[in-house]
């Protein structure tokens, strides 16, 4: 220890003046002459922390006050010497070991170094740097931003107290300061080196919100332990109550090594209750946290050297010296050697100009990659072609551009010639072709492709050759012993589809999409040279439909991918069927397989609405493997489920963000929060107007802001209208990408009748429902497992309350608070309806297994002589569900009680005519996947579908949400209808809006559910 800490608190009002006097003495080198020792300065200089001089009352809210405070202080709260001493004693730094503090302040940690010259520090604030350099003249201290700190060595230990919660701009994006410190430490630590840093107690504490940060650190470090520090540890700097902690991490020997995760327990988590008694905890922390880590550092010293040597073999300095050697000894390059040396000198001696922001400096500073790139360019210049004074039009990936082959030629180029000519502008006719004759053939080909793919289906005529193929197309159904043909509507749509390369077939469930996929695939292989047809869909669709259909039709030229061996045996001319899960698993191998075949394959993506979530593994796998293939056919009963933007990934799959997918929306719409806390619609010009919609998240955001920026929620249906913006632009892309047919259009008959059945709460049901609305927090722990994370639990509260209310609406006797022996009114109504259909097969579709159990008990009690078949996804296999079909049909009056999701696709019961849905889904797209299992192409009888809801319950909101989403779904199907017409289609003949519940906010900012106009006493 170089200086003794006196632990004398300096009054807050005297700190700034004292700091200024010390800086003056240090700057003028007058301290010793005035009798001020270095130890006095060590104890007296406290930095800018807590000296912001701002008042909370001068700001509109605490956030603005906090941000202004951070800007002045820049996180400069020096680590108390007692805490520095504790950390250094715990680490037990040896005489030959090096320590670094990447935000060193006045280098308090250096005071406890056994060898001052082995300490390295980096500090941005010039005042603190001057004081630190005065106190520790032999230490290796640099005045530099941590983001630019690049020492020529790595360290045994990195300690520090980084600024808290500052947002730093980096090449990787914005990163919180203490997280950046950890990542920087990982770069500068030796393998098995130890990091000990002081951070806020909240850092990494939230296992929900901080999981990504934890995972990132666990890839680099092995967690050793944590010591919580008393809240007033920084009181000498004006911070009386701020919880902090010391984190200990050990750098992994290799990144592949499995280290300890950030999991706290009594063996690795300790508390310092008082800084005066911190030394009492020293031996315990050393034994529990540091001992094994240091023993490993010592025992594996040889491996550390080998790993370090291996990592450094291709390091920056080696590469530079190697290239400089070649430049110096090459007669063609030796004249450039001096310039290379000068460039390297500028790199090594560059300094950020005073007053320049980090963002600006980061753009212009010379970095290691820039140095290597510069030297490589010099080496490549030895084979440079001689300059020619000509300007030529050349092709790039995204367009054409004029290129000058000499400096003189480039000087003769006009500003227009320097602008690239993108292919999307040429293909779509936004620019003229004049002067582009060398590439006239290429341009005409792209224009033909654009005209073919963007021609509206309404303007197309049938192709005679395709018509002949489709009229002759037939398959033999071995199960029903009959030949299957395409009907006139199906042939017409497929004729138009096969004239294009990319298309989306939106035929309603039961319309024959499987047959369409087979016929399209055959045509692509037999007449257009596709090597294979890849059929991708959900597991239930592949295994329970496509696999069985191919066998039933006697088609042997297909192969199901169950493992990599199957993929390696694929032959040309085969249909290849694969589930989405298998595609995600073998994504790289499938992509490589298709690339080897020059991507000359046809994709048939059945149930393409499965890729509505752009962040899912399924969506990413489909896009990665098939976005560049030659032919693509997406098929679904409904392109969207909840929101128009769900169609964006499907359009991206079809057109690969090319000139066939141009944004023609004039304006963008988005909601901004006003000063009153309310959302207000804002409008801006579309920067991508006339350009292809970009890929991935930027494109999805653009698509949403172009057409519908607000998602429809349970409580939003009554507050914001669901108008579709830029409808003409959306219609334009749908007109040439999607063919839509309803079941009635394809079959020539409408046999569906939708009925609304409303029931009222009994007194007992009212009581339990009211309790769930007004006293949810008392019921919550009984039905939902809390995570122990208060923030996560708070976020989930409203969702859990909605879930509980829907459960009570479906079957109130499934909750313990239901105090009645009477059968709930909805279940009673269902049984009454069953009693009226004594000789008919009836299906009841709910969503949860506990609701299934409640209905099953009552149905068995009321109808002991009627066959009851209970089916859920977890209790009945796919094969069992297929066998059930004949058993149910033979029963004559059986009751099928099931969850809706267990019959989502490809399991058909066309003989069932009565369908009851007492528990709604969040959109009709999901429910139609269920009830259309009973409305099939071969059906002839009327199908009655009953939605049974409680009037005035949360189900009213759910029904309104379903109808609002259906309005958007119908627009995507080419039907621009208003809600009144949708009410008629769904049989809603009551004032639904008056029954809606709402989400309100109380005085403390907490959300709660409020009643609508309905009254429940």
N, C-alpha and C positions, 0 to 999 in steps of 0.2 A: 504494500500500500504506500503510495507516494505522498498523498495528502490526507490529513485527518479531518473527518467530517464532524463539525461542531454541533450540528442539529439545532441551530438557532433560527427560528422562524422570522423572516423579514416581513414587516407590515406590507399589505397589498398596495397601499397608496405610495409607499416609498420605493417599490421595486423598479419602476421605469427610470426614475432619476438615478438610482444607484447603478442600473445597467449602463446608462449613458456615460456616467463618470468612469466606469471601468473600461468601457470601449475607448474613451478618450485617452486614458492612461496607457492602454495597450497599444493603441495606434501611434502615440507619440513616444512610446518606450520610456515613460516617466514613472512607472509604478514603483520601482525600487528606490528611485530618488525621493519619492514621497513617502517612503516607509511602508508601502503596501506590498505584502508578500504574495507569492503565487498561491499559497494556501488560503489567504484572505479572498483572493479572486475566485478560487475554487468554491468557497462557501457562499460568496455574495452574488455571483452572476446567475440569474434565473431565467433569462430568455424572454420571448414575447408571449408565452402561454398565459392566458388569463388577463392580458392587458389590451383587450380589444376596444374597451371604452364605449361599447354599444349598450343600448337599453332595450329590453324586450318590448317595452311599450311603444317604441318607435317603429315597430314592424307589424304588418297585418297578421302574421301568424308565426308560430315558432319555427317553422321550416325556413322561412326567409331570414329570420334572426340567426338561425344556426348556420346557414350558408354564408351569410355576411361575416360571421365570426370566424368560420374556417378560412375564409379568404385572407383575413388579417393575420390570424395566428399561424396558418399553414401547418397546423398540428404540432406546434413546437412546445411540447411539454417534456422537459428533461426528466430522464429516469432518476428517481431519488437515489442518492449514493448508497443508502442502506440496502435498497433493492438490487442495485448493481453488485454490491459486495456479496449479497446472498447468492445471486446467480453465478458469479465467478467462483465462489467457494464451492458451490454444488458441482460445477463442471470440473474443478480441480485442474486447471490448465497447467501443463508442464513447461519447463524452461525452453524447450525447443519447439513448442507448438504455437501455431498462428491463430489469431482471433481477428474477426472483422465485424464492424458495426456499419451497416449500409446507410443508416441515417443517424450519424454519430452525435449530432448536437455539439456539446462542448466535451465530448468523449469521456463521460463519467466512467464508462466501463474500463477505459485504459488505466484509470487510477489503481486498479486491482490486478494489473498484469504483472507476472513475475519478470518479464523482459519487455520494456516499453517499445523497443524497436520491432517487436513481433506483432504489434497492434496496427490494424489498418482501418481507416475510417473514411466515410464519404458524407459530406454535408452541403446542402444547397444554400443555406443562409450564410452570407459572408461574415456577419457579425459573430455568429457562433463559431464559425471556422477559425476566425482570428483568435478568439479566446482559447479554443482548443489547441491551436498551434503554439500559442504562448505557454500553455500549461504543460504540453507534452511535445517538446521540440524534436525528439528523436522518433516519434511515432510517424507512421506513413499516412498522413491525412491529406485528402483531396477536396477541393472546393468544386463540387460537381453534383448534378442531378443524378439520383440513383439510377435513373433510366439510361444514363450514359456511362455509368461506372463500369469499366472493363479492365480490372487489374490483370497483370500478367501471371497470376498465380491463383491457386485455390487454397482453401483454408480448412483447418481442423475444426474450428468452431465459428459459428456466426451467431452473434447476440444482437439484441437491439430492442428498441421501443419505437416502432414505426408510427408515423402520423396515423391517427384513427379516422377511418371512414371517409377519407378524401377520395374523390373519383379522379383517377389518373388516365389520361389518354395514352394508349400504347399502339404499336402496329397491329396488335391482336384485338384492338377495341378498348372500350372503357373498362378498367379494372379497379376495384376498391383497393386502397393503399396497402392495408395489411396483407391482403391476398397477393398483391404484386411483390411485396417484400419476401414472402415465402417462396414464390416462384423464382425470384432472382437469387435467393439463397441457395436453391437447388442447383442453379447453374454454377455457383461459386464454391460450393462445398466439395471437399474431397469425398470419394466413396466412404461411407460409414462415418462421415463427419456429423457433428451434432449442432442443431439449431435450437436456441433458447430465446424466445421473444415474448415481450409484454404486449398483450392485445386486449381489446374490450372483452368483457365476460360474455357478451352476446355473439362473438365471433365463433362460428362453427357450432353454436349451441343448439340451433334448430335443426333437428334431424330431417325435417321436411323441406324447408326453404334452403338450407345449407348443404343439402346432399351432394349437389354438383361440385361445390368447393371441396368438400371432404374427399370425394372420389378423385379429384384432380391431385390433391396433396398425397393421398394414399398410393397413387401411382409412382410418386417420387420418394416418399419418406415412409418410415416405419414409426408409428406413434409410440412414444415412451411414457409420457405422463403429463400431468397438469397440476399446477399449484395456484389456487385462488388467492387473490390478494385483497386485503381489507379495503373498503370503499373510500377511505380518506387517505390513501397512500400518497395522493398528489395534492394534499391540502396546502402545502407550502406554495403551490402555484395557483391558489385560488379555487381549486376544485375540491369541494368538501365531500361530495357523494357521487362517486363514479366507480362502478365495479370493474375490476381488471383481473387478468390471470396470466400466468407464465406457462407457455406451451413448450414442451420438449419433444423434438422430432429428430430421428436419425436418418441421414441420407442412405438410401438403399445401395448395396454394393453393385447391383445391376437392376435395370428397370423391370426385368422379368421376375426378380425375387419377390416372394410373398412376404409382406411385412405385417405389422400389427395395425389393425384398423383403429379409427378414432372412437374408442368405446371406453367410457369412464366406469371405474369401479373403485372399491376401497383400497385396492392394491396400487393404483396409479393416480389417485386424486387426493390432494392434500390441501389444507387451508392455512393461510397465515392470518391469524386473528389480530395480531398486533406487530407492527414493524419492529418495535423494541425487542420483541422476543422471537424474531425470525430465526436467529441463530439456533434456537432450541430445536427447530425442525430440520436443521441442516443434515445431520447424520441420517435421519429417517429418509429424506428425499434422495440423498446420495445412494443409499442402499437399495431403495425400491425402484428408482427411476434411472439413475445414471450408471450404476456399477456394471451391470451386464453389458451395456452399450460400450463402455470404455474398455472392458475386457475384450470385447470383440474387435474393437479398433486395434488393440495391441496384438491379439493372437492372429489376426488376418492382415497384418501389415504388409506381408509379401503379396497377397492377392490384391490388396488395394493398389500397390505399386504397379502390378501387372495390368489391372483394369485401367488405371490412369494412363499407363503407357499406351495401351491399346486405343484408348479414346483420343490420345494426343497424336497418334501416328499421322492422321490426316488433318491436323488442326490448321488454323489459319496461317500461322507463321511458317509452317513447313511448306504449305502451298505457295505462299508468296516467294520464299527463297528459291523454291524449285523453278517457278516461272521466271523470276529475275535472272537466274542462272542461264536459262535458255535464251532469254532476250539478249543478255550480255555477250553470249558466245555465238550468236547467229549473225552472220555478216549482213543479212537483210534487215535485221532488227536492231543492231547495235546503236544506230543513230537515235533510237527511241528510248534507250536505257536511261539517259539523264532525266527525261520527262517522267518516266515511271518512278524513278527515285524521288523526284519532286512531288509527285502525286502521293506517294507513300509518306513523305515527310508532312505534307498537308494533313493527311489522315491522322498521323500520330500527334500532331501539335494543334489540332483544331480546337477552338473554344467557342462556346455559345456566346454570342454578342450580348452585352448588357441590354436588358429591356426586351429582348426577343422572346416570344412565347415558345413553349416547348413544341406546340403543333407546327409552327413555322420552321423551327430549327430541325425538327425531325424530317422535314421534307428536303432540306438542302444539305444537311450534314453528310459527310462521307462515312459510309459504314463498311464493315468487313465484306459483305457481299458485293458492294460497289467496287471495292478495291480489286477483288478477284475477277469481277466482270471486266474491269478496265484492262487488267493484265491479259486476260484471255483474248480480248478484242485486239490487243497489240500483237499477240502471237498469231492470231488468225490472219492478220493483215499481210503476213509474208506471202500468202497465196492469193492476195486480192487481185481481182481482175482489173485491167487498166481502165481508166475513166474513158467514157465515150460521151461526146456532146450531143446526146439524143434524149428525147423524152418519149417514153412508151407507156401504153396502157397495159397494166398487169392485173392478174387475178389474185385476190386474197380470199381468206375463208368466208368473209361476210360480204364481199362485194368487189368492185373494180376501183383502181386508183391509178393516177398518172405517176410514173416514177422517173425521176431524172437521174441519169447514170454518171453525172459529173456535177461539180459545183456550179460550173458555168451553165449547164443545162437547167439545173434547179432554179437558178436566178431568172431564167426566161419564163418560168411557169407562172401563169396567172393565178390569182386567188381561187378561182373556180376549179382550176386543175388540181389544186392542193387538197380539195375536199374529196373524201371518198364517195363513191357512188354505190350505195348498198343494194344488194340483190332484191330486198323486199320492195324498195322503191321502183326498181326496174320491172319486177314481176307484176306489181299492182298498178303500173302505169302512172306512178306519181312523178316520174321524170322521163324525158324523151330519150330515144335511143341514138339520136344524132351524134355522130363522131365516135360511136362505139362499135363500128363495123367489124374489127378483129374478133369480137366476141359475140357477133350477131347470132350465131347458131346456139351458143350457150344461153343467151338471153331469150331467144324464141322458145327453147325447151323449158325454161323456168316459167315463161309466160303461159305456155300451154298447160303446164302442171298447175299453175295458179288458177287458170280459167276452168280446168277440169274439176279441181277440188272445191272451188268457191262458187260453182254454179248452183243456184238454188234447185232443190229437188223439184219444185213446182214448175220450173222451166225446162226440165229434162224430158226427153222422149225415150221410149224403150229401144234397146239394141236388139236387132233381129237375131244375131248369133247367140247372145245370152238368153233371149227368149226361147230359142230352140232347145238350148241345154236345160233350162229350167222346166220346160214342158215335158221333156223326156226324163227328168230326174224322178226316181222312185226308189223306195226301199221297202223291204218285206218285213212286216211286223209278225214275228214268229209266235209271240204270246197270244195275239188276237187273230192270227192267221188271216191277215189282210194286207193288201198293198197300200202304201202311204204315198200320197201325192201332195204337192203344194197347191193351195187354192189360188184363185185369180188375184186376190189382194196380195198374198204372200209373194207370188211370182212377180207382180208389178214392182213391189218395194225392193225385192232382191235384184231385179233387173237394174234399177237405178243405182243400188248400192254397189254392184259389181262393176259399174262403169267408173267408179272412183277407187282410190287406193286406201282411203281412210274414211271411216264412217261409224256412226253410232245408231244402232237399231233399238228404238225405244218402243217395243211391243209390250203391251200389258200382259201380266201373268196369264198363262193359258193360251197365248197366241201362237206358240210353235217356234220359240227362239232356238231350241235345240236342233230342230230340223233345218232351220235357216242357217245355223252355224255349220252343219254338216254339208249342206249344198254349196255354201259359199267356199268352204275349204276345198271341196272337190274341184270346183271350178278354178280356183287359184292354182292348184297343183296340175290339173289336166290341161288347162288352156293358157296359163300365164307363167308356168315354169317355177312356181314356188316349190322348194325342196321339201318342206314339211308344213304342217298346220299345227300350231301350238294352241291347245285349249287350256285356258287358265281359269280357275274358279274356286269357290269355297270347297272345303272337304266334303260337305254333305252333298253338294251339287256334283262334284266329280265322282264320288264313290256311289252315290245313291241315284244318279241320273245318267251322266255321260258313260260311265263304265257299263252300266246295265243296258243302256240304249244301244251302244255299239254291239254288245253281245246279242241283244234281241234282234237287231237288224242284220246279224250275220256278218258284220264287218270285222275282218281279221287284221286289217292294216292299221292297227293302233297300238300304242304302248303307253302304259301308265308308269310315271316316274315315282318309284318308291325309294330308290337309293341311287348312288352314283353309278353302280353297275348298269342299271337300266338306261341311264343317260348315255353311257358309252356304247350301247348297242343300238341306238336309234339309227334307222335306215331312211334313205330318201323315199318319199311317197307315203310316209306314215303320218297319221294323226298322233300327236304327242300330248297326253293329258297329264296335268300336274296341279296339285292343290296349291293354294296361296301360301300355306305353311311350308310346304316343301320348296317352293320357289324362294321363299325367304331364307331357308336353310342352305340351299345350294345356289345361291344367287351368283356367286363368282363363276362357278363351273358352268351354269346355264348361259351366262353372258358370253363366256369364252366359246362355248359350243356354237352359239348362234353367230358369233363373229367369224369363226372359222368357215362357216357356210355363207360368208359374205352378206349376212343378214337377209338372205333371200328366202324368208319364211313368211308365213301368214299367221298372225295372232288372232285368235278368237277368244275374247275376254268375256266370259259369261258372268252375269251379276256384277257388272263393272261399277255399280254404286258402292261396292265394297272398298273402293279406293277414294271415298269422299274425304277421309282424313289425310291431309297431305303429310302429316308427321308420323304416320304409322309405318311400321316396317314393311307391311304389305305393299303400300303405295310406293315406297322407295324402291322396293325390289322389282315391281312391275315396270316402273319407269326406267330403272337402270338396265334391265334386260331387253326391253322391247320398244323403247322410244324411237329407235332408228331402223326398225325392221321395215321391209318393203310393203307389206300389206297389213292392215289393222282393222279388225271389226270388233267393236265393243257392243255388248248387248245387255240390256237391263229393262226391267219393268218400269222403273222410275229413275231418271238421271240424278235427281236430288231427293233428299229426305227432309231436311230442315231448312236449308238456306241455299240461295242461288250459287254462292261461291263454292259449294261442294262440287259443282260441275267442272271447275277449273282444272283439277288434276286429270280428269278424263279427257278434256280437250287438249291438255298438255301432252298426254300419252298419244293422242291421235296425230297432232300436228308438230310436236317437238319444238314448240316456240318458233316456228318458221314463218315465212311470209303468208302462209295459209291461216295464221292466227294473229291477225293485226288488230290492234285496239283502235276502234273508231269512236270511242266515247269522248265527247267534247270536254266534259267536266268530271271532276272527282268529288265525292261527297263523304264527309266524315264528321263524327261528333266530337266536339271539344267541350270540356267542362268550364262553365263560367264561374265568376267570382261568387255567385250564390250557390254553387255546388250542383247546379242543374246542367244537363247536357244540351248543347245547342248545335244544330246542323251547320257545318261550314262547307264552302264550295271553293274549289281551286281549279285552274286549268290542268289538263292532262298532259304531262311532259312526254308521254309515250304515244300521243295521238299520231296515227299513221305508221306506227312502228310495231314490230311483233311484241306481244306480251312477254315480258321476261320470265325466266325459269324460276321454279321453286318459290320461296316465300315472297320475294318482291312481286312476282306475278300474281300470286294468290291475293296479296293485299291490294294490288291494282285492280284486279277483277272485282273484289268485294266493294271497294270504294267507287268503282264505276257504276255498279248496279244496285247494291243493297248493303250499306255499311253496317246495319244493325241486325243482330240475330234476334229471332223471335223467342221470347222466354215465357215462362208460366205467368209472370206478373207484367210483362211488357205488352201483352196482346191488346190491352185496353188503353195504352198510353201513347204509343207511336203508331202512325199509320204505316202500312207495309207497302208503300209505293215503290215501284221498280223504276230506277233512274236509267236514263239512256236506253230506253226500251228498244228503240229502233236499231241501235248498235248491237244489242243482244240478239234481237230477232234476226239480224243479218247473219251472224255466225251460226245461229241455230238453223237457219233456213237451208244451209248447205252441209251441215254436219250431222243433223239428227233427223231421222224419219220416225214419226210417232204414229202409233195406231192403238186405239182402245180395243178391248176385247170384243166389243160389239161390232166395230168396223171390220175386224179380221174374220170373225165368225158369221157376221151378217145378222146377229141377234143380240138383244140386250135382255139378259135373264136375271139381272141382279135387282133386288129391292132392298134399300137400306132403311131401317126403322130406328127411331129414337124412342127409348122407353125410359121414362123418368119415375123415380120413386122418391118418397119423402122419408126423412129421418124419423124414427120412433123417439120417444122421450129418452130412453136409455142410450140410444145412439147419439142423440143431440148432446147429452151430458158428456160422453167420452170424447166426442169431436170437439166440443167447446173447451174441454180440459187440454186437449192436444194443441189448440190454438193459443190459449191464454196461459197455460202452465206447462209448456213443453219442457222447460229446463228441469222440472221435477220428474218428468217421465223419461228423459233422454237416456240416462245411464242404464235403464232397464232394457232398452231395445238397441242401443248402439254402443259399441266398445270405444271408449275414449283413448286417444293415442298418448295422452300425457303431455302433449305439445299444445300449449294454450293457444298459440296462434293458429295452428292447423285446425284444432277443435272449433275455434271461433269461426273460421272460414267454412267449416262443414255444417255448422248449426242449422242454417236456413235450409240447406239441401236435405238434411236429415229430418227436419220438421215437415217438409213437403212430402218426403217418403212415408213418414208416419201417417200423415193425413190421408194420403192415397190408400194406404193399407187399411185404415179405419173405414174409408169409403167403400172399399171392395169387400171387406169381411171384418166388421168391428169385433166379432167374437174371437179374433186372433190376438187381441190385446187384453191384458189382465184387468185393466180399469173398466172393462165392459161388465156392468153389474145387472145382468138380466138372464133369465132362463129362456126368454123368447128368441125364436129364430130371427136373425137380422132381416130387415125388410127386403134388401136386395136378393139375398139367398132365397127368401120366401117367394119373391116374385119369379125367380128363375125356376123354382120347383113348380110354381103354378103354371108357368108356360110349358114345362115338360109334361105336366099332367094333361095339358090340352093336345099334346102330340103323342098319344099313347102308342100309335103304330108307325111312328117315324123314327129314323135315325137322327140323333141330334148331337151337335158338337158344341162344347163350351170351352172357350179359350181365355185363360187368365195369364198372369205374368209371373206369379211367385208361388213357390211350393207350399208355403203355409196357407195361402188362399186355396190352392188345390185341395189340401187336406180338409179345410173347413167345408168346402162344397161337397167333397166326397162323403164326409160323415152324414151330412143332411140328405144327400141324394140316396144313400144306402138306406137311411131310416124311412124315407118317404116312398121309395120304389124298390122294395126288397126283391121283387121278381124280375126287374129289368136288368139286363147285362150292363155293367159299368166298367169301362176300360179307362184306367188312369195311366197317362203317359207323361213323363218328364224327361228332359235330356239326360239327367244323371241316373235314371232308373231303367231306361229302355234303350237298347242299342238301335243302330240304324237298321240292322237286319230284323230286329224285333218289330220296329215300326212298319217295315215293309210287309211282314207276315200278318200284322194286325189288320191290314186292308181287307183281306178276304174274310177274316173272322168277323169284323164289324159288319161287312155287307151281308153275311149269312145270318146275323142275329135278327135282322128285320126291324128291331126297335131299340137297338143298343144306344148307350150314351157314351160318347168319347169326351172325357174331361182331360184337358192337357194344358201345358204352358204354350203360349203362342210361339215362342222361340224354338220349340222342339220340332215344329213343322214349318220351317222358314222357306224352304224351296225343295223342289224335286221329290216331294212325298205327296201324292195326289189321291184324293178321295172324291172322285167326281159324282158319286151316287148320293152324297149327303146334301140335303136341301135346307136344313135349318141350322144356322150358325149363331150362337149367342156369345157376345163379348162383354162381360160384366166388368172387365178391368182394362182400361185404355192404355195404349202406348203413347209416346210423345209425338208421333207423327203417323199419318195414314199410310205412308209408304211401308212402314213396318207391319202395320195391321193388315194391309192388303196382301203382303207376302203370306200372311196366315190364311185369311178368308178366301184368297184366290186359289188355295189348294183344293177347294171344293167347287170352284167355278172353272171348268176346263173346256177345251176345244170341243170335246165330244159330249159335253153336257147338253141336255135338252129341257129339263124341268126348271121352273123358277127357283132361284136361290134367295132365301130371305135371311138378311143379316141384321141382327139386333144389337145396338149399342145401349147398354143399360147403365144409367148414371144416376147419382144422387143430386137432386136439384139444390142449388145453393151451396154446394161443397167445392172443394178444390178441383173436383172433376169438371166443373163448369169452366174453370180456367184452362184445364187440360183440353177440353173439347174445343174451346175457342182457339187455342194454340194449334191444334190439329187442323182446324179449318183454315186458319191464316197461312199455315205452311202449305196446305193443299192449294191455296190460291197461287202461291209461287210455283209449286210443282206443275200445276196446270199451265201456267205461262210457259214453263220450259217444255211443255208438250204442245205448244202452239195455240193454247186456249186462253185468251185474255178475258177472264170473267171476274165479276165482282163478288163480294162475300154473300150477297143476298141469293145469288144463283147457287153458290156452294151450299148455303143453308138448305135450299130446296133439294139439292142432290142428296144431302145427308139426312133429310127429313127433320131438320130443326125448324119447328114452327112456334118457338117461344122466345121471349126476350132474353137471350143468352147474356148480353152485355150487362144487364142489371144484376146478374148473379155472380159476377166476377169478384174474387177476393183480390187484395192488393198488398204490396210490400211497402211498408212505411218505415220511417226512421224516427227514433225518439230523441229526447233532448241530449242524450249522451252519445248520439251517433250510432246506436245499435239498431239493427234491422228487426222488424217484427211483422207478423202477418195480420192484416186488418180485414174485417168483414166488408163485403160490398153493400149494395142496397138491400140485399135480403136480410131478414131478421131471424136470429136464432136466440131464443130467450133462455 
